[in-house]
Amino acid sequence: MTTRIVPATPGPGQESVWDYPRPPRIERSTERIRIVLGGELILDTTDSLRVLETSHPPVYYVPESAFTAGSLEPASGSSFCEFKGAAKYLTVRGGGKEATSAAWSYPEPATGFEALADRVAVYPGRVDYCEVDGERVTAQPGRFYGGWITSRVVGPFKGEPGTMGW
């Protein structure tokens, strides 16, 4: 049985994740990205890359060097993306809290995704909160996905109930 997907119509200033490409596209962003864990601000930067892929809210990749000292540590586990290559996981620390495997990076990204080298993405649902230009994001549904949902994007989003076969 095939599920018929009905994309939401974007309003002024919004994007539909159904207009994003597959394979994904990388876009430079100067939006202010802030990440808080344990009540401590562990990242505040305007240097990010948005990875945009059909049906997924954007994933923000920020420079590893923008995190406060000691807030990232290698974690066990890895995964593989058919487009970006082999991912390594990171434990995130802040304010006396530890979030195991709450971030990931591509130390040697695949061809076409070299811009992701030395950058880190964070699962927004595994830290206190993440912000894009002062707006707290909602985590993309589903345990595996790391997209950041803001009022700027409309779905439906991969990871919501009933989306397994997309």
C-alpha positions in Angstrom: 0.0 0.0 0.0 1.4 3.4 -1.0 0.8 6.4 1.2 -0.2 9.6 -0.7 1.8 12.5 0.6 0.2 15.8 0.7 2.7 18.6 1.3 1.6 21.6 3.3 1.5 24.8 1.4 4.2 27.2 2.6 3.1 30.7 3.7 5.1 33.9 3.2 8.7 33.4 4.3 8.3 29.6 4.6 9.8 26.6 2.8 8.4 23.2 2.1 10.7 20.3 2.8 9.1 18.8 -0.4 10.9 21.4 -2.5 14.3 20.3 -1.1 16.4 18.0 -3.4 17.5 14.4 -3.2 20.5 14.0 -3.0 20.7 16.8 -0.4 21.9 20.3 -1.0 24.2 22.3 1.3 23.5 26.0 1.9 25.6 28.4 3.9 23.7 30.2 6.6 24.4 33.2 8.8 21.4 32.6 11.1 22.4 32.7 14.8 22.6 29.1 16.1 22.6 28.6 19.9 22.7 25.2 21.7 22.2 24.8 25.5 22.8 21.7 27.6 22.5 21.6 31.4 21.5 25.2 31.4 24.9 26.1 29.8 25.3 27.8 26.5 27.7 25.5 24.7 27.5 27.0 21.2 26.7 30.4 19.8 27.6 31.0 16.1 26.5 32.6 12.9 28.6 30.2 10.8 26.5 27.2 9.8 25.6 25.0 6.9 22.1 23.8 6.3 21.7 20.4 4.7 18.4 20.3 2.9 16.9 16.9 1.8 13.5 16.0 0.5 11.0 15.4 3.3 13.4 16.3 6.1 13.7 19.6 8.0 17.1 21.2 7.7 20.0 19.8 9.6 22.5 22.5 10.8 26.2 21.8 10.8 28.4 24.1 12.8 32.1 24.3 13.2 33.5 21.9 15.8 35.7 24.8 16.9 32.6 26.9 17.8 31.7 24.7 20.7 32.9 25.6 24.2 36.1 23.7 25.2 35.3 20.2 26.6 31.7 20.1 25.4 32.4 17.4 22.7 33.9 14.0 23.1 34.1 11.0 20.7 31.3 8.4 21.4 31.0 4.8 20.3 29.0 4.0 17.2 28.8 5.1 13.6 26.4 5.2 10.7 26.6 5.6 7.0 24.7 8.0 4.7 24.5 7.1 1.1 25.3 10.7 0.2 27.5 12.1 3.0 29.5 9.0 3.9 30.6 7.6 7.3 29.4 9.4 10.4 31.0 9.3 13.8 29.1 10.1 17.0 29.9 12.6 19.7 28.9 12.9 23.3 27.8 16.4 24.3 28.6 17.9 27.7 27.4 21.1 29.4 26.2 22.4 32.7 27.1 19.1 34.5 25.0 17.0 32.0 26.1 14.5 29.4 24.1 13.6 26.3 25.7 10.4 24.8 25.8 10.3 21.0 23.8 13.5 20.8 25.9 14.8 17.9 27.6 13.5 14.8 30.2 14.5 12.2 31.6 13.3 8.9 35.4 13.4 9.4 36.0 12.4 5.7 32.8 13.3 3.9 31.9 11.8 0.5 32.6 13.7 -2.7 30.3 16.7 -3.0 29.9 17.0 0.8 33.5 18.1 1.6 32.1 21.3 3.2 30.9 19.2 6.2 34.4 18.3 7.3 35.2 19.8 10.7 31.5 20.5 11.3 29.1 18.9 13.8 25.4 18.4 13.8 23.4 18.0 17.0 20.1 16.2 17.7 17.9 19.0 19.1 15.9 16.6 21.1 18.9 15.4 23.1 20.0 18.7 24.5 18.0 21.3 26.6 17.3 23.3 23.5 18.6 24.6 20.2 17.7 28.0 18.6 17.8 29.4 15.1 17.7 33.2 15.2 16.2 33.2 18.7 13.5 30.6 17.8 13.6 27.4 19.8 13.5 24.4 17.4 11.4 21.3 17.6 13.2 18.0 17.0 12.4 16.1 13.9 10.2 13.1 14.9 11.8 9.6 14.9 14.7 8.4 16.9 17.3 8.5 14.0 16.5 11.8 12.4 18.3 15.1 13.4 16.3 17.8 11.6 15.5 21.2 13.2 11.9 22.2 12.7 11.2 26.0 12.9 8.3 28.1 11.8 10.2 28.6 8.6 9.6 25.1 7.3 6.5 23.0 6.6 6.1 19.3 6.1 4.9 16.7 6.6 8.3 15.5 7.8 9.9 12.1 7.5 9.8 10.5 10.9 6.2 11.3 11.8 3.8 8.4 12.4 3.1 6.6 9.1 6.2 7.8 7.3 8.3 4.6 7.6 7.7 3.7 3.9 8.6 7.1 2.4 
